[in-house]
Amino acid sequence: MVKSVPYHPFLIEQLKDSVYAAGYLTLFLNEQEEGDLDIGIFPSALKEVFEALGEPNMSADDAKLHLEKLDALLSGDGSATIYALASWLKALGLKLTVAVDAGDQEISANVAEFAEVGNV
């Protein structure tokens, strides 16, 4: 008989890879933009990423404060909320970015080329 692996510990282990964690959060945001996701699920995803990336690197008190900050910023309104979320993610080694919605078209310019143009 095949034993199943509990999902939550497996997910947290996967989210310890910051690239995976960034993709995980992006997936939730993209689904929200398309109207396919209840916005109430995104805070849970943020907390799972925090459990994987933040908790192991913080004291218990700092971890508690960081989660309290998340709850406060998600209940906020206005442009300050986006900056607070960016700061919250930065503490986990992630950053908030904006991407071109290309639909079904593929974007040919790569980020390195864009950075070079911006530095001219």
C-alpha positions in Angstrom: 0.0 0.0 0.0 1.4 3.4 -1.0 1.6 5.9 1.8 0.6 9.5 1.1 2.8 12.4 2.1 1.1 15.1 4.2 0.6 18.1 2.0 1.5 21.0 4.4 5.0 19.8 5.4 5.7 18.9 1.7 4.6 22.4 0.6 6.6 24.1 3.3 9.7 22.2 2.2 9.2 23.2 -1.4 8.6 26.8 -0.4 12.1 26.9 1.2 13.4 27.4 -2.3 12.8 31.2 -2.8 12.4 30.8 -6.6 9.6 28.3 -5.9 8.1 30.6 -3.3 8.1 33.5 -5.7 6.4 31.4 -8.4 3.8 30.2 -5.8 2.8 33.7 -4.9 2.8 34.8 -8.5 0.4 32.0 -9.3 -2.0 33.2 -6.7 -1.8 36.8 -7.9 -2.3 35.8 -11.5 -5.3 33.7 -10.7 -6.7 36.6 -8.7 -6.3 39.0 -11.6 -8.2 36.6 -13.8 -11.0 36.3 -11.3 -10.4 32.6 -10.7 -9.4 32.9 -7.0 -11.0 34.1 -3.8 -8.8 36.9 -2.5 -9.0 35.3 1.0 -6.6 32.6 -0.1 -3.7 34.9 -0.8 -3.0 35.8 2.8 -2.8 32.1 3.5 -0.2 31.7 0.7 1.8 34.6 2.2 1.8 32.9 5.6 2.9 29.6 4.1 5.8 31.4 2.4 6.6 33.1 5.7 6.6 29.7 7.5 9.1 28.4 5.0 11.4 31.4 4.5 10.9 33.7 7.5 10.3 31.7 10.6 13.5 29.6 10.5 15.6 32.8 10.2 13.9 34.8 12.9 13.5 34.7 16.6 10.0 33.7 17.9 9.3 37.4 18.9 10.4 38.7 15.5 8.4 36.1 13.7 5.3 37.0 15.7 5.8 40.7 14.9 6.3 40.0 11.2 3.0 38.0 11.0 1.2 40.8 12.9 2.6 43.3 10.4 1.2 41.1 7.6 -2.3 41.1 9.1 -2.2 44.9 9.6 -1.0 45.6 6.0 -3.5 43.3 4.4 -6.3 45.1 6.3 -5.0 48.4 5.1 -6.2 50.5 2.2 -4.5 52.7 -0.4 -1.0 52.9 -1.9 0.8 52.5 1.5 -0.4 48.9 1.5 1.5 48.0 -1.7 4.7 49.5 -0.2 4.2 47.7 3.1 3.7 44.4 1.3 6.9 45.0 -0.7 8.8 45.7 2.5 7.3 42.6 4.1 8.4 40.4 1.2 11.9 41.9 1.2 12.4 40.6 4.8 11.9 37.1 3.3 14.3 37.6 0.5 11.6 38.2 -2.1 10.5 41.3 -4.0 7.3 42.6 -5.5 7.6 43.1 -9.3 5.5 44.1 -12.2 5.4 42.1 -15.5 4.0 42.8 -18.9 0.7 40.9 -19.6 1.6 39.5 -23.0 -1.5 37.3 -23.2 -0.5 34.5 -25.5 2.4 36.4 -27.0 5.9 35.8 -25.7 8.0 38.7 -24.7 11.4 38.7 -26.5 13.3 41.3 -24.5 15.1 39.9 -21.4 15.5 41.6 -18.1 19.3 42.0 -18.5 18.8 43.9 -21.8 16.3 46.2 -20.1 18.6 46.9 -17.2 21.4 47.8 -19.6 19.2 50.2 -21.5 18.1 51.8 -18.2 21.7 52.4 -17.2 22.7 54.3 -20.4 
